[in-house]
Amino acid sequence: MATRVRAMFRGSDGSYRDDPTAPLRRAGARGDIGLWAWGREHYPGAPLSDALPGLLSVGLWEVAADQDWGLDWHLNEGVEVTFVTHGRVGVACGDEQHELSRATVSVTRPWQRHRVGLPHVTACTLGWFVVDVGALRPNQEWSWPSWLPLTAGELSRLSSLLRGRSRTVWKTSPELVRAAERLETAMRGPHRHTLGRVGLRVSEVLLELADVLEGEDTELDSYLTSAERTVEVFLDTLGSRLDEPWTVTSMAQECGLGRTRFIHHCRLVANASPVAYLTGLRVERGLQLLTSTDLSVADIAHRCGFSSSQYFATVFRRHYDRTPLDARRSARS
């Protein structure tokens, strides 16, 4: 059953925002694409309700001709597997760009910022599913939904393979391609039978994915599941969350760490205390807004997380040895 997209996505700053794929919704409304999707809460598609708990989103789009839109940068609340059964499309994760086709499959973890379309979606049939593994940080253990008919050992090994590597795109196997095609068929099937078969086919894709990952000759990297890596991921996103009322305690809690351990890892990663690192990001952002916008100093101070324009001016002058207005005048002259 084709459905229109109505979604919200967790942006790269970790917060939820309106669906960045409005062009996709318009394309669906015009009939430019075919779309079959089911989801929970802010995820697109018809509601999953009580079916397949832990499956956050599953869907398929069929694009017959190149489009003028793409999926914007976002994060998910679970592990996302994306595959293409016909055609090809560009994808990106962080600084890396790839092309998805029948020969490749993409897997992103909840903390990996990614997009589909570079910048536009090309003609393809693309399927995806997002599974909640009970973790949003690298140092959290994974817990898969109980309906997956994989053994505890198979799920544990799959978790280890995905947590211990940072890659997002792998070459497929013939078995994985066939499993993805069966999932596509299930999503196109009669609605009264669809979700049960979708759950079974998702399990098959994960099982074949584990075999593909097992065939890799690279060793697992323990750093990728460490507290230090979690702090690194958090600091990478902090620049997009400057207006939040951060304290050392709240930053530590965001990483699931105590204050002392968080401060220790922050110094290892950034060579600065948490407060110094955050303040540096805030004044740098303030300077950028001063020189590129007409926002008032008070508005800029608020957007950068300062309690008042006076405090912003004091910290700014300490960093740049000039006032915010002097910096703005200098840039414009």
Sequence and secondary structure as in RCSB ss.txt:
>XXXX:A:sequence
MATRVRAMFRGSDGSYRDDPTAPLRRAGARGDIGLWAWGREHYPGAPLSDALPGLLSVGLWEVAADQDWGLDWHL
NEGVEVTFVTHGRVGVACGDEQHELSRATVSVTRPWQRHRVGLPHVTACTLGWFVVDVGALRPNQEWSWPSWLPL
TAGELSRLSSLLRGRSRTVWKTSPELVRAAERLETAMRGPHRHTLGRVGLRVSEVLLELADVLEGEDTELDSYLT
SAERTVEVFLDTLGSRLDEPWTVTSMAQECGLGRTRFIHHCRLVANASPVAYLTGLRVERGLQLLTSTDLSVADI
AHRCGFSSSQYFATVFRRHYDRTPLDARRSARS
>XXXX:A:secstr
 B     EEE TTSSEEE TTHHHHHHHHHTSEEEEEEESTTSSSEE TTSSTTEEEEEEEEESS  S  EEEEB
 SSEEEEEEEEE EEEEETTEEEEESTTEEEEE TT  EEESSSS  SEEEEEEEE  S SSTTS     TTS S
 HHHHHHHHHHHHT    EEE  HHHHHHHHHHHHHHHS HHHHHHHHHHHHHHHHHHHHHHHHT  S   GGGG
SHHHHHHHHHHHHTT TTS   HHHHHHHTT  HHHHHHHHHHHHSS HHHHHHHHHHHHHHHHHHH    HHHH
HHHTT S HHHHHHHHHHHHSS HHHHHHHHH 
